[in-house]
Amino acid sequence: MLQLRLIVPPDLREQVLKRLDTRVGVAHLAVLPGGAVRPAGDLVLCDVAREAADELLGELRGLGLAERGAISVDEVGLTLSRAADEAERAAPGEGVDALVWEEVSEVVQEESTLSGVFLALLTVATMLAACGAVLDSAILIVGAMAVGPEFGPLAGLCVAVVRRRARPAVRSLLALAVGFTVAMALTVGFSLLMDALGLFSDARFAAARPNTSFIWQPDAMSFVVAFLAGVAGLLSLTSAKASALVGVAISVTTVPAAANAAVAVAYGEYAQGWGSAVQLALNLLGIVLAGVLTLLVQHGAWHLVRRRRTR
């Protein structure tokens, strides 16, 4: 269940309450007249089944409530109520399969914004992956994959493409372009510093590295793995199962490929640099393509479920 907290202007009260009272999947409707001060209005609370939330939020937006009042949505951890159970049974489909666009858009907006924390995490992850590449350490590579925050902008781009929104798409592309450029440039300098300190060496980087050579030797499986990771990643976001994102992060080689390319540039190993760049491109393309297709399939499937249940 999701909990809605609404601030409703007086002239919209009747329309909003009518929507909530007649909407399938809504329970525990409560009204506190004049309970809101800024903006002024009534405070309206209710619980709604996740599978009924997207359509209801669209209707509330259509009434202008987001502009003149407020709509807040929170996840309900536990509800012990016969009314809530009946509301969930009456709502179409299963809650775990429900696609709530407003929720997904809000999550990816925060994760796909270019910020100091995003740049710092991506840079640290890339430097960590550089250490793993030079030392031929699979453990360090996996650690760098888990630290990297690049899936947020990729998911944001997928949502923006499906919803046909230019501004979020530009924001996500900017975060990816600037983020990887800054992270790789700083990793080049980091590699040269480590070489000067005797911790990195061209000979070690150019030698056979059986544990990490896959980073700069892309093949068809690189795209397949990235595609499957993109499917899993978007499913975890839309179903609010964030725990699956860790597995997604350590299954693609975006950050390690960027790191290996940076070290290759530092040492003039351009063959490795080119292979790493191709690996990076395949991973980014696979994730975005899979994410867009996953969202389209989810949207279509959920629309069919709601139509059948309504009939």
LUMMAR-361241 format. One record per residue (C-alpha): chain; residue in one letter; x, y, z; residue number from 1. Coordinates in steps of 0.5 Angstrom, whole numbers, plus 500, padded with zeros to 3 digits. Layout:
N
<r chain="A" resn="A" px="X" py="Y" pz="Z" resi="NUM"/>
...
***
This chain:
311
<r chain="A" resn="M" px="500" py="500" pz="500" resi="1"/>
<r chain="A" resn="L" px="502" py="507" pz="499" resi="2"/>
<r chain="A" resn="Q" px="500" py="513" pz="503" resi="3"/>
<r chain="A" resn="L" px="498" py="519" pz="500" resi="4"/>
<r chain="A" resn="R" px="498" py="526" pz="504" resi="5"/>
<r chain="A" resn="L" px="494" py="532" pz="500" resi="6"/>
<r chain="A" resn="I" px="494" py="539" pz="501" resi="7"/>
<r chain="A" resn="V" px="487" py="541" pz="498" resi="8"/>
<r chain="A" resn="P" px="485" py="548" pz="497" resi="9"/>
<r chain="A" resn="P" px="477" py="549" pz="499" resi="10"/>
<r chain="A" resn="D" px="475" py="550" pz="492" resi="11"/>
<r chain="A" resn="L" px="478" py="543" pz="490" resi="12"/>
<r chain="A" resn="R" px="475" py="539" pz="496" resi="13"/>
<r chain="A" resn="E" px="469" py="536" pz="493" resi="14"/>
<r chain="A" resn="Q" px="472" py="534" pz="487" resi="15"/>
<r chain="A" resn="V" px="478" py="531" pz="490" resi="16"/>
<r chain="A" resn="L" px="474" py="527" pz="495" resi="17"/>
<r chain="A" resn="K" px="469" py="525" pz="490" resi="18"/>
<r chain="A" resn="R" px="475" py="522" pz="486" resi="19"/>
<r chain="A" resn="L" px="478" py="518" pz="493" resi="20"/>
<r chain="A" resn="D" px="472" py="516" pz="495" resi="21"/>
<r chain="A" resn="T" px="470" py="513" pz="488" resi="22"/>
<r chain="A" resn="R" px="477" py="510" pz="486" resi="23"/>
<r chain="A" resn="V" px="478" py="503" pz="487" resi="24"/>
<r chain="A" resn="G" px="484" py="501" pz="491" resi="25"/>
<r chain="A" resn="V" px="483" py="507" pz="496" resi="26"/>
<r chain="A" resn="A" px="482" py="506" pz="504" resi="27"/>
<r chain="A" resn="H" px="483" py="510" pz="510" resi="28"/>
<r chain="A" resn="L" px="480" py="516" pz="508" resi="29"/>
<r chain="A" resn="A" px="481" py="522" pz="513" resi="30"/>
<r chain="A" resn="V" px="480" py="529" pz="512" resi="31"/>
<r chain="A" resn="L" px="482" py="535" pz="517" resi="32"/>
<r chain="A" resn="P" px="479" py="541" pz="515" resi="33"/>
<r chain="A" resn="G" px="483" py="547" pz="515" resi="34"/>
<r chain="A" resn="G" px="489" py="543" pz="517" resi="35"/>
<r chain="A" resn="A" px="494" py="546" pz="512" resi="36"/>
<r chain="A" resn="V" px="497" py="553" pz="513" resi="37"/>
<r chain="A" resn="R" px="502" py="554" pz="507" resi="38"/>
<r chain="A" resn="P" px="499" py="553" pz="502" resi="39"/>
<r chain="A" resn="A" px="492" py="554" pz="506" resi="40"/>
<r chain="A" resn="G" px="487" py="548" pz="505" resi="41"/>
<r chain="A" resn="D" px="484" py="542" pz="508" resi="42"/>
<r chain="A" resn="L" px="489" py="536" pz="510" resi="43"/>
<r chain="A" resn="V" px="487" py="529" pz="506" resi="44"/>
<r chain="A" resn="L" px="490" py="523" pz="508" resi="45"/>
<r chain="A" resn="C" px="489" py="516" pz="505" resi="46"/>
<r chain="A" resn="D" px="492" py="509" pz="503" resi="47"/>
<r chain="A" resn="V" px="492" py="507" pz="496" resi="48"/>
<r chain="A" resn="A" px="494" py="500" pz="493" resi="49"/>
<r chain="A" resn="R" px="500" py="501" pz="489" resi="50"/>
<r chain="A" resn="E" px="497" py="498" pz="483" resi="51"/>
<r chain="A" resn="A" px="491" py="503" pz="483" resi="52"/>
<r chain="A" resn="A" px="496" py="509" pz="485" resi="53"/>
<r chain="A" resn="D" px="499" py="511" pz="478" resi="54"/>
<r chain="A" resn="E" px="492" py="513" pz="475" resi="55"/>
<r chain="A" resn="L" px="490" py="516" pz="481" resi="56"/>
<r chain="A" resn="L" px="496" py="521" pz="481" resi="57"/>
<r chain="A" resn="G" px="494" py="522" pz="474" resi="58"/>
<r chain="A" resn="E" px="487" py="525" pz="476" resi="59"/>
<r chain="A" resn="L" px="490" py="529" pz="482" resi="60"/>
<r chain="A" resn="R" px="495" py="532" pz="477" resi="61"/>
<r chain="A" resn="G" px="489" py="533" pz="472" resi="62"/>
<r chain="A" resn="L" px="485" py="537" pz="478" resi="63"/>
<r chain="A" resn="G" px="491" py="542" pz="479" resi="64"/>
<r chain="A" resn="L" px="493" py="539" pz="486" resi="65"/>
<r chain="A" resn="A" px="500" py="539" pz="485" resi="66"/>
<r chain="A" resn="E" px="500" py="546" pz="483" resi="67"/>
<r chain="A" resn="R" px="495" py="549" pz="488" resi="68"/>
<r chain="A" resn="G" px="496" py="544" pz="493" resi="69"/>
<r chain="A" resn="A" px="501" py="539" pz="495" resi="70"/>
<r chain="A" resn="I" px="501" py="531" pz="493" resi="71"/>
<r chain="A" resn="S" px="506" py="527" pz="498" resi="72"/>
<r chain="A" resn="V" px="507" py="519" pz="497" resi="73"/>
<r chain="A" resn="D" px="510" py="515" pz="502" resi="74"/>
<r chain="A" resn="E" px="511" py="507" pz="502" resi="75"/>
<r chain="A" resn="V" px="507" py="504" pz="508" resi="76"/>
<r chain="A" resn="G" px="511" py="498" pz="511" resi="77"/>
<r chain="A" resn="L" px="505" py="495" pz="515" resi="78"/>
<r chain="A" resn="T" px="498" py="495" pz="515" resi="79"/>
<r chain="A" resn="L" px="493" py="491" pz="519" resi="80"/>
<r chain="A" resn="S" px="486" py="493" pz="516" resi="81"/>
<r chain="A" resn="R" px="481" py="489" pz="513" resi="82"/>
<r chain="A" resn="A" px="479" py="495" pz="509" resi="83"/>
<r chain="A" resn="A" px="486" py="495" pz="506" resi="84"/>
<r chain="A" resn="D" px="486" py="488" pz="504" resi="85"/>
<r chain="A" resn="E" px="479" py="489" pz="501" resi="86"/>
<r chain="A" resn="A" px="482" py="495" pz="497" resi="87"/>
<r chain="A" resn="E" px="488" py="491" pz="495" resi="88"/>
<r chain="A" resn="R" px="484" py="485" pz="492" resi="89"/>
<r chain="A" resn="A" px="479" py="490" pz="488" resi="90"/>
<r chain="A" resn="A" px="485" py="494" pz="485" resi="91"/>
<r chain="A" resn="P" px="487" py="491" pz="478" resi="92"/>
<r chain="A" resn="G" px="493" py="487" pz="478" resi="93"/>
<r chain="A" resn="E" px="499" py="485" pz="483" resi="94"/>
<r chain="A" resn="G" px="502" py="491" pz="487" resi="95"/>
<r chain="A" resn="V" px="509" py="488" pz="485" resi="96"/>
<r chain="A" resn="D" px="508" py="489" pz="478" resi="97"/>
<r chain="A" resn="A" px="505" py="496" pz="478" resi="98"/>
<r chain="A" resn="L" px="508" py="501" pz="475" resi="99"/>
<r chain="A" resn="V" px="508" py="508" pz="478" resi="100"/>
<r chain="A" resn="W" px="511" py="513" pz="474" resi="101"/>
<r chain="A" resn="E" px="511" py="519" pz="479" resi="102"/>
<r chain="A" resn="E" px="515" py="515" pz="484" resi="103"/>
<r chain="A" resn="V" px="520" py="512" pz="478" resi="104"/>
<r chain="A" resn="S" px="521" py="519" pz="476" resi="105"/>
<r chain="A" resn="E" px="522" py="522" pz="483" resi="106"/>
<r chain="A" resn="V" px="527" py="516" pz="484" resi="107"/>
<r chain="A" resn="V" px="531" py="517" pz="478" resi="108"/>
<r chain="A" resn="Q" px="531" py="525" pz="478" resi="109"/>
<r chain="A" resn="E" px="535" py="525" pz="484" resi="110"/>
<r chain="A" resn="E" px="540" py="519" pz="482" resi="111"/>
<r chain="A" resn="S" px="541" py="522" pz="475" resi="112"/>
<r chain="A" resn="T" px="543" py="529" pz="477" resi="113"/>
<r chain="A" resn="L" px="550" py="532" pz="476" resi="114"/>
<r chain="A" resn="S" px="552" py="533" pz="483" resi="115"/>
<r chain="A" resn="G" px="559" py="534" pz="487" resi="116"/>
<r chain="A" resn="V" px="557" py="527" pz="491" resi="117"/>
<r chain="A" resn="F" px="556" py="524" pz="484" resi="118"/>
<r chain="A" resn="L" px="562" py="526" pz="481" resi="119"/>
<r chain="A" resn="A" px="566" py="524" pz="487" resi="120"/>
<r chain="A" resn="L" px="563" py="517" pz="487" resi="121"/>
<r chain="A" resn="L" px="564" py="516" pz="480" resi="122"/>
<r chain="A" resn="T" px="572" py="518" pz="480" resi="123"/>
<r chain="A" resn="V" px="573" py="514" pz="487" resi="124"/>
<r chain="A" resn="A" px="570" py="508" pz="483" resi="125"/>
<r chain="A" resn="T" px="574" py="509" pz="477" resi="126"/>
<r chain="A" resn="M" px="581" py="510" pz="481" resi="127"/>
<r chain="A" resn="L" px="579" py="504" pz="485" resi="128"/>
<r chain="A" resn="A" px="578" py="500" pz="478" resi="129"/>
<r chain="A" resn="A" px="584" py="503" pz="476" resi="130"/>
<r chain="A" resn="C" px="588" py="500" pz="481" resi="131"/>
<r chain="A" resn="G" px="584" py="493" pz="480" resi="132"/>
<r chain="A" resn="A" px="586" py="493" pz="473" resi="133"/>
<r chain="A" resn="V" px="594" py="494" pz="474" resi="134"/>
<r chain="A" resn="L" px="594" py="489" pz="480" resi="135"/>
<r chain="A" resn="D" px="590" py="484" pz="476" resi="136"/>
<r chain="A" resn="S" px="585" py="484" pz="482" resi="137"/>
<r chain="A" resn="A" px="578" py="482" pz="480" resi="138"/>
<r chain="A" resn="I" px="576" py="483" pz="488" resi="139"/>
<r chain="A" resn="L" px="578" py="491" pz="487" resi="140"/>
<r chain="A" resn="I" px="574" py="491" pz="480" resi="141"/>
<r chain="A" resn="V" px="568" py="488" pz="483" resi="142"/>
<r chain="A" resn="G" px="568" py="493" pz="489" resi="143"/>
<r chain="A" resn="A" px="569" py="499" pz="484" resi="144"/>
<r chain="A" resn="M" px="563" py="496" pz="480" resi="145"/>
<r chain="A" resn="A" px="559" py="497" pz="487" resi="146"/>
<r chain="A" resn="V" px="561" py="504" pz="488" resi="147"/>
<r chain="A" resn="G" px="560" py="507" pz="481" resi="148"/>
<r chain="A" resn="P" px="553" py="511" pz="481" resi="149"/>
<r chain="A" resn="E" px="553" py="511" pz="474" resi="150"/>
<r chain="A" resn="F" px="546" py="507" pz="473" resi="151"/>
<r chain="A" resn="G" px="542" py="512" pz="476" resi="152"/>
<r chain="A" resn="P" px="543" py="517" pz="470" resi="153"/>
<r chain="A" resn="L" px="542" py="511" pz="465" resi="154"/>
<r chain="A" resn="A" px="536" py="509" pz="468" resi="155"/>
<r chain="A" resn="G" px="534" py="517" pz="468" resi="156"/>
<r chain="A" resn="L" px="535" py="517" pz="461" resi="157"/>
<r chain="A" resn="C" px="531" py="510" pz="460" resi="158"/>
<r chain="A" resn="V" px="525" py="514" pz="463" resi="159"/>
<r chain="A" resn="A" px="526" py="520" pz="460" resi="160"/>
<r chain="A" resn="V" px="526" py="517" pz="453" resi="161"/>
<r chain="A" resn="V" px="520" py="513" pz="454" resi="162"/>
<r chain="A" resn="R" px="516" py="519" pz="457" resi="163"/>
<r chain="A" resn="R" px="518" py="523" pz="451" resi="164"/>
<r chain="A" resn="R" px="521" py="528" pz="456" resi="165"/>
<r chain="A" resn="A" px="527" py="532" pz="453" resi="166"/>
<r chain="A" resn="R" px="529" py="536" pz="460" resi="167"/>
<r chain="A" resn="P" px="530" py="530" pz="464" resi="168"/>
<r chain="A" resn="A" px="534" py="526" pz="458" resi="169"/>
<r chain="A" resn="V" px="539" py="532" pz="457" resi="170"/>
<r chain="A" resn="R" px="540" py="532" pz="465" resi="171"/>
<r chain="A" resn="S" px="542" py="525" pz="465" resi="172"/>
<r chain="A" resn="L" px="546" py="525" pz="459" resi="173"/>
<r chain="A" resn="L" px="550" py="531" pz="462" resi="174"/>
<r chain="A" resn="A" px="551" py="527" pz="468" resi="175"/>
<r chain="A" resn="L" px="554" py="521" pz="464" resi="176"/>
<r chain="A" resn="A" px="558" py="525" pz="460" resi="177"/>
<r chain="A" resn="V" px="561" py="530" pz="465" resi="178"/>
<r chain="A" resn="G" px="562" py="525" pz="470" resi="179"/>
<r chain="A" resn="F" px="566" py="520" pz="466" resi="180"/>
<r chain="A" resn="T" px="570" py="525" pz="463" resi="181"/>
<r chain="A" resn="V" px="572" py="528" pz="469" resi="182"/>
<r chain="A" resn="A" px="573" py="521" pz="473" resi="183"/>
<r chain="A" resn="M" px="577" py="519" pz="467" resi="184"/>
<r chain="A" resn="A" px="581" py="525" pz="466" resi="185"/>
<r chain="A" resn="L" px="583" py="525" pz="474" resi="186"/>
<r chain="A" resn="T" px="584" py="517" pz="473" resi="187"/>
<r chain="A" resn="V" px="589" py="519" pz="468" resi="188"/>
<r chain="A" resn="G" px="593" py="524" pz="473" resi="189"/>
<r chain="A" resn="F" px="592" py="519" pz="479" resi="190"/>
<r chain="A" resn="S" px="595" py="513" pz="474" resi="191"/>
<r chain="A" resn="L" px="601" py="518" pz="473" resi="192"/>
<r chain="A" resn="L" px="602" py="519" pz="480" resi="193"/>
<r chain="A" resn="M" px="602" py="512" pz="482" resi="194"/>
<r chain="A" resn="D" px="607" py="511" pz="477" resi="195"/>
<r chain="A" resn="A" px="611" py="516" pz="480" resi="196"/>
<r chain="A" resn="L" px="611" py="513" pz="487" resi="197"/>
<r chain="A" resn="G" px="613" py="506" pz="484" resi="198"/>
<r chain="A" resn="L" px="606" py="503" pz="485" resi="199"/>
<r chain="A" resn="F" px="604" py="503" pz="478" resi="200"/>
<r chain="A" resn="S" px="608" py="501" pz="472" resi="201"/>
<r chain="A" resn="D" px="607" py="500" pz="464" resi="202"/>
<r chain="A" resn="A" px="610" py="493" pz="464" resi="203"/>
<r chain="A" resn="R" px="605" py="491" pz="469" resi="204"/>
<r chain="A" resn="F" px="599" py="494" pz="466" resi="205"/>
<r chain="A" resn="A" px="602" py="491" pz="459" resi="206"/>
<r chain="A" resn="A" px="603" py="484" pz="462" resi="207"/>
<r chain="A" resn="A" px="598" py="478" pz="461" resi="208"/>
<r chain="A" resn="R" px="592" py="480" pz="466" resi="209"/>
<r chain="A" resn="P" px="588" py="474" pz="466" resi="210"/>
<r chain="A" resn="N" px="583" py="476" pz="471" resi="211"/>
<r chain="A" resn="T" px="581" py="483" pz="468" resi="212"/>
<r chain="A" resn="S" px="583" py="482" pz="461" resi="213"/>
<r chain="A" resn="F" px="576" py="482" pz="459" resi="214"/>
<r chain="A" resn="I" px="575" py="489" pz="461" resi="215"/>
<r chain="A" resn="W" px="579" py="491" pz="454" resi="216"/>
<r chain="A" resn="Q" px="577" py="485" pz="450" resi="217"/>
<r chain="A" resn="P" px="569" py="486" pz="449" resi="218"/>
<r chain="A" resn="D" px="565" py="481" pz="445" resi="219"/>
<r chain="A" resn="A" px="558" py="479" pz="444" resi="220"/>
<r chain="A" resn="M" px="557" py="477" pz="451" resi="221"/>
<r chain="A" resn="S" px="559" py="484" pz="453" resi="222"/>
<r chain="A" resn="F" px="553" py="487" pz="450" resi="223"/>
<r chain="A" resn="V" px="548" py="481" pz="453" resi="224"/>
<r chain="A" resn="V" px="550" py="482" pz="460" resi="225"/>
<r chain="A" resn="A" px="549" py="489" pz="460" resi="226"/>
<r chain="A" resn="F" px="542" py="488" pz="456" resi="227"/>
<r chain="A" resn="L" px="540" py="483" pz="462" resi="228"/>
<r chain="A" resn="A" px="543" py="488" pz="467" resi="229"/>
<r chain="A" resn="G" px="539" py="493" pz="464" resi="230"/>
<r chain="A" resn="V" px="533" py="489" pz="465" resi="231"/>
<r chain="A" resn="A" px="534" py="487" pz="472" resi="232"/>
<r chain="A" resn="G" px="536" py="494" pz="474" resi="233"/>
<r chain="A" resn="L" px="529" py="498" pz="471" resi="234"/>
<r chain="A" resn="L" px="525" py="492" pz="474" resi="235"/>
<r chain="A" resn="S" px="528" py="493" pz="481" resi="236"/>
<r chain="A" resn="L" px="527" py="501" pz="480" resi="237"/>
<r chain="A" resn="T" px="520" py="500" pz="478" resi="238"/>
<r chain="A" resn="S" px="518" py="495" pz="483" resi="239"/>
<r chain="A" resn="A" px="521" py="498" pz="489" resi="240"/>
<r chain="A" resn="K" px="526" py="493" pz="490" resi="241"/>
<r chain="A" resn="A" px="533" py="497" pz="491" resi="242"/>
<r chain="A" resn="S" px="536" py="491" pz="493" resi="243"/>
<r chain="A" resn="A" px="537" py="488" pz="486" resi="244"/>
<r chain="A" resn="L" px="541" py="494" pz="484" resi="245"/>
<r chain="A" resn="V" px="547" py="491" pz="488" resi="246"/>
<r chain="A" resn="G" px="547" py="485" pz="483" resi="247"/>
<r chain="A" resn="V" px="546" py="490" pz="477" resi="248"/>
<r chain="A" resn="A" px="552" py="494" pz="479" resi="249"/>
<r chain="A" resn="I" px="557" py="488" pz="479" resi="250"/>
<r chain="A" resn="S" px="555" py="485" pz="473" resi="251"/>
<r chain="A" resn="V" px="557" py="491" pz="468" resi="252"/>
<r chain="A" resn="T" px="564" py="493" pz="466" resi="253"/>
<r chain="A" resn="T" px="562" py="501" pz="465" resi="254"/>
<r chain="A" resn="V" px="567" py="504" pz="471" resi="255"/>
<r chain="A" resn="P" px="572" py="498" pz="470" resi="256"/>
<r chain="A" resn="A" px="572" py="500" pz="462" resi="257"/>
<r chain="A" resn="A" px="573" py="507" pz="463" resi="258"/>
<r chain="A" resn="A" px="578" py="506" pz="468" resi="259"/>
<r chain="A" resn="N" px="582" py="501" pz="464" resi="260"/>
<r chain="A" resn="A" px="582" py="507" pz="458" resi="261"/>
<r chain="A" resn="A" px="584" py="512" pz="463" resi="262"/>
<r chain="A" resn="V" px="590" py="508" pz="465" resi="263"/>
<r chain="A" resn="A" px="592" py="506" pz="458" resi="264"/>
<r chain="A" resn="V" px="592" py="513" pz="456" resi="265"/>
<r chain="A" resn="A" px="597" py="515" pz="461" resi="266"/>
<r chain="A" resn="Y" px="601" py="509" pz="459" resi="267"/>
<r chain="A" resn="G" px="600" py="510" pz="451" resi="268"/>
<r chain="A" resn="E" px="597" py="503" pz="451" resi="269"/>
<r chain="A" resn="Y" px="592" py="505" pz="445" resi="270"/>
<r chain="A" resn="A" px="590" py="498" pz="443" resi="271"/>
<r chain="A" resn="Q" px="588" py="497" pz="450" resi="272"/>
<r chain="A" resn="G" px="585" py="504" pz="450" resi="273"/>
<r chain="A" resn="W" px="580" py="503" pz="444" resi="274"/>
<r chain="A" resn="G" px="578" py="496" pz="447" resi="275"/>
<r chain="A" resn="S" px="576" py="499" pz="453" resi="276"/>
<r chain="A" resn="A" px="572" py="505" pz="450" resi="277"/>
<r chain="A" resn="V" px="568" py="499" pz="446" resi="278"/>
<r chain="A" resn="Q" px="567" py="496" pz="452" resi="279"/>
<r chain="A" resn="L" px="564" py="502" pz="455" resi="280"/>
<r chain="A" resn="A" px="560" py="504" pz="449" resi="281"/>
<r chain="A" resn="L" px="557" py="497" pz="449" resi="282"/>
<r chain="A" resn="N" px="555" py="497" pz="456" resi="283"/>
<r chain="A" resn="L" px="552" py="503" pz="456" resi="284"/>
<r chain="A" resn="L" px="548" py="502" pz="449" resi="285"/>
<r chain="A" resn="G" px="546" py="495" pz="452" resi="286"/>
<r chain="A" resn="I" px="543" py="498" pz="459" resi="287"/>
<r chain="A" resn="V" px="539" py="504" pz="455" resi="288"/>
<r chain="A" resn="L" px="536" py="499" pz="450" resi="289"/>
<r chain="A" resn="A" px="534" py="494" pz="455" resi="290"/>
<r chain="A" resn="G" px="531" py="499" pz="460" resi="291"/>
<r chain="A" resn="V" px="527" py="503" pz="455" resi="292"/>
<r chain="A" resn="L" px="524" py="496" pz="452" resi="293"/>
<r chain="A" resn="T" px="523" py="494" pz="459" resi="294"/>
<r chain="A" resn="L" px="519" py="500" pz="461" resi="295"/>
<r chain="A" resn="L" px="515" py="499" pz="454" resi="296"/>
<r chain="A" resn="V" px="513" py="492" pz="456" resi="297"/>
<r chain="A" resn="Q" px="512" py="494" pz="463" resi="298"/>
<r chain="A" resn="H" px="507" py="500" pz="461" resi="299"/>
<r chain="A" resn="G" px="504" py="496" pz="456" resi="300"/>
<r chain="A" resn="A" px="503" py="489" pz="460" resi="301"/>
<r chain="A" resn="W" px="500" py="494" pz="466" resi="302"/>
<r chain="A" resn="H" px="495" py="497" pz="461" resi="303"/>
<r chain="A" resn="L" px="492" py="491" pz="459" resi="304"/>
<r chain="A" resn="V" px="492" py="488" pz="466" resi="305"/>
<r chain="A" resn="R" px="488" py="494" pz="468" resi="306"/>
<r chain="A" resn="R" px="483" py="494" pz="462" resi="307"/>
<r chain="A" resn="R" px="481" py="487" pz="463" resi="308"/>
<r chain="A" resn="R" px="480" py="488" pz="470" resi="309"/>
<r chain="A" resn="T" px="476" py="494" pz="469" resi="310"/>
<r chain="A" resn="R" px="472" py="490" pz="464" resi="311"/>
***
